[in-house]
Amino acid sequence: MAELTHFNAAGAAHMVDVGDKAITHRVAIAEGWILMQPATLTLIDSGGHQKGDVLGIARIAGIMGAKRTSDLIPLCHPLSLSKVSVEFVCQHEPAAVHCRVQVETHARTGVEMEALTAVQVALLTIYDMCKAVDKGMIIQGVRLLEKRGGRSGVWHC
């Protein structure tokens, strides 16, 4: 098993030194779901929610979440992102919205945390916008699907 990299020899938390790593094209893809009542999905899918375009606002929130990841995760490196795409698919059996995010950069470290954060923030935004009609929504299955770039190369779920 690999060692945890965010601890030094004394066991204290530290930010990993990536200064000697090569700048490469880095890509990470993550996904997650929010399950809800069928009537809630109908409001979202039809654009009938009184708060407006739920998925449009959640898409912007996901992009912002990716951009602000280093502000939220204490040992995450701040990165200049070259691409963040947030896609949603409404599914009716069971009633849910699937979120898929792809994040890219040219950097010394990967963007897995940015992709995972973007998914969570996008799904939390859907929850926030719809909680007045459905407090029982469930966010689940948030995971990394793929990462590319850097020394470790390609990884698939």
Backbone torsions as a table, in degrees:
resi	resn	phi	psi	omega
1	MET	NA	139.0	179.4
2	ALA	-69.1	156.8	178.4
3	GLU	-81.2	154.2	172.8
4	LEU	-73.8	127.2	-172.4
5	THR	-90.7	-11.9	-176.1
6	HIS	-91.1	17.4	176.2
7	PHE	-128.7	137.9	178.3
8	ASN	-84.6	-175.8	-176.8
9	ALA	-60.7	-27.9	179.7
10	ALA	-86.3	-2.4	179.4
11	GLY	88.6	5.4	179.2
12	ALA	-85.3	144.0	177.8
13	ALA	-66.3	141.5	176.8
14	HIS	-153.2	161.6	176.2
15	MET	-83.1	128.9	-177.5
16	VAL	-63.3	135.1	177.8
17	ASP	-80.8	113.5	179.5
18	VAL	-108.9	11.6	-174.4
19	GLY	-59.1	-30.7	-178.6
20	ASP	-92.8	-2.5	-179.6
21	LYS	-78.5	151.2	179.3
22	ALA	-75.7	145.9	172.7
23	ILE	-78.2	120.8	178.8
24	THR	-134.8	165.6	175.3
25	HIS	-73.0	121.1	-177.9
26	ARG	-114.7	136.7	179.2
27	VAL	-136.1	138.6	172.4
28	ALA	-137.8	139.8	177.9
29	ILE	-125.0	130.1	180.0
30	ALA	-133.1	162.6	179.2
31	GLU	-145.2	166.5	174.2
32	GLY	-171.3	170.9	-176.1
33	TRP	-132.0	151.5	165.8
34	ILE	-126.4	118.3	178.6
35	LEU	-91.5	147.1	-174.4
36	MET	-155.2	176.0	174.1
37	GLN	-69.7	147.1	178.6
38	PRO	-55.2	-36.2	-179.7
39	ALA	-66.2	-33.7	178.1
40	THR	-67.0	-43.7	178.5
41	LEU	-62.6	-38.7	178.1
42	THR	-61.5	-41.9	177.1
43	LEU	-60.0	-44.8	-179.0
44	ILE	-66.5	-50.0	-173.9
45	ASP	-66.1	-33.5	-177.4
46	SER	-88.5	-8.5	-176.3
47	GLY	75.0	18.0	-175.7
48	GLY	-88.9	4.4	-179.2
49	HIS	-71.7	133.6	-176.8
50	GLN	-65.9	-19.1	178.0
51	LYS	-82.2	-6.6	177.2
52	GLY	109.3	-154.5	-175.4
53	ASP	-75.7	93.0	-175.9
54	VAL	-58.0	-49.0	-176.3
55	LEU	-70.6	-33.2	176.3
56	GLY	-63.9	-43.9	178.8
57	ILE	-68.7	-40.4	178.2
58	ALA	-63.9	-34.4	177.5
59	ARG	-63.0	-46.6	178.4
60	ILE	-62.7	-41.7	178.7
61	ALA	-61.3	-41.2	178.2
62	GLY	-62.8	-42.7	177.5
63	ILE	-61.8	-45.3	178.6
64	MET	-62.7	-38.8	178.0
65	GLY	-60.9	-43.2	178.0
66	ALA	-60.6	-44.0	-177.8
67	LYS	-67.3	-26.1	-175.7
68	ARG	-104.9	12.5	-175.0
69	THR	-54.9	-43.3	-177.3
70	SER	-67.7	-17.8	174.6
71	ASP	-78.7	-21.0	-175.6
72	LEU	-100.9	-35.9	-177.4
73	ILE	-104.1	111.3	-167.1
74	PRO	-53.7	-37.7	-174.7
75	LEU	-104.5	13.6	179.8
76	CYS	-80.5	136.7	177.8
77	HIS	-75.0	138.4	172.1
78	PRO	-70.4	133.0	-176.4
79	LEU	-127.3	149.1	171.5
80	SER	-90.6	112.7	-176.3
81	LEU	-89.0	139.3	178.6
82	SER	-98.2	-19.3	179.8
83	LYS	-157.0	137.1	168.5
84	VAL	-138.4	116.7	175.2
85	SER	-117.9	133.4	-179.5
86	VAL	-122.2	119.6	-178.5
87	GLU	-120.4	142.0	177.5
88	PHE	-122.6	144.4	172.3
89	VAL	-132.1	124.8	175.8
90	CYS	-84.5	133.2	-179.2
91	GLN	-123.2	136.2	-174.0
92	HIS	-99.1	-17.0	178.9
93	GLU	-132.0	99.7	-8.9
94	PRO	-74.4	164.4	-178.8
95	ALA	-64.8	118.7	-176.5
96	ALA	-163.0	162.1	169.3
97	VAL	-118.4	127.0	176.3
98	HIS	-95.4	136.2	177.8
99	CYS	-119.5	131.6	176.2
100	ARG	-128.4	129.9	-177.9
101	VAL	-124.9	137.3	171.9
102	GLN	-122.6	129.7	179.8
103	VAL	-124.0	139.9	179.6
104	GLU	-135.9	152.4	174.8
105	THR	-158.8	169.5	166.3
106	HIS	-116.7	107.5	-172.2
107	ALA	-157.5	-178.1	-179.9
108	ARG	-92.1	-6.7	-179.7
109	THR	-142.4	160.1	-172.6
110	GLY	-79.5	174.7	-176.0
111	VAL	-118.3	26.3	178.7
112	GLU	-60.8	-44.0	-178.1
113	MET	-65.6	-35.4	178.8
114	GLU	-66.1	-41.5	179.1
115	ALA	-66.5	-45.0	179.2
116	LEU	-64.6	-40.6	178.5
117	THR	-64.9	-42.0	-179.8
118	ALA	-60.4	-43.4	178.3
119	VAL	-60.3	-49.3	-177.6
120	GLN	-61.1	-45.5	-177.8
121	VAL	-66.1	-40.3	178.3
122	ALA	-62.5	-45.5	-179.0
123	LEU	-69.2	-37.3	176.2
124	LEU	-64.4	-33.2	177.7
125	THR	-67.2	-41.2	174.8
126	ILE	-59.6	-45.1	178.4
127	TYR	-58.5	-48.4	-177.9
128	ASP	-59.2	-43.2	-177.2
129	MET	-72.3	-23.1	-174.5
130	CYS	-112.5	-0.2	-175.0
131	LYS	-63.6	-23.8	178.4
132	ALA	-65.0	-28.0	-179.8
133	VAL	-106.4	-12.8	-176.1
134	ASP	-157.0	88.1	-179.7
135	LYS	-76.8	-11.9	-176.4
136	GLY	-92.3	13.8	179.2
137	MET	-61.1	149.1	-177.4
138	ILE	-125.3	125.2	172.7
139	ILE	-93.0	129.5	-177.6
140	GLN	-151.6	166.8	171.8
141	GLY	67.2	23.3	178.6
142	VAL	-73.0	123.5	-176.9
143	ARG	-159.1	159.4	173.5
144	LEU	-81.8	130.1	178.1
145	LEU	-96.4	-35.8	-173.7
146	GLU	-160.7	147.1	169.2
147	LYS	-141.7	143.8	179.6
148	ARG	-135.5	150.0	175.7
149	GLY	105.2	160.9	178.1
150	GLY	80.8	-175.0	-176.8
151	ARG	-62.1	-36.8	-175.3
152	SER	-81.0	-5.7	173.7
153	GLY	72.8	-135.0	-174.7
154	VAL	-99.6	137.0	174.0
155	TRP	-132.1	133.1	176.7
156	HIS	-122.1	147.5	175.5
157	CYS	-67.4	NA	NA
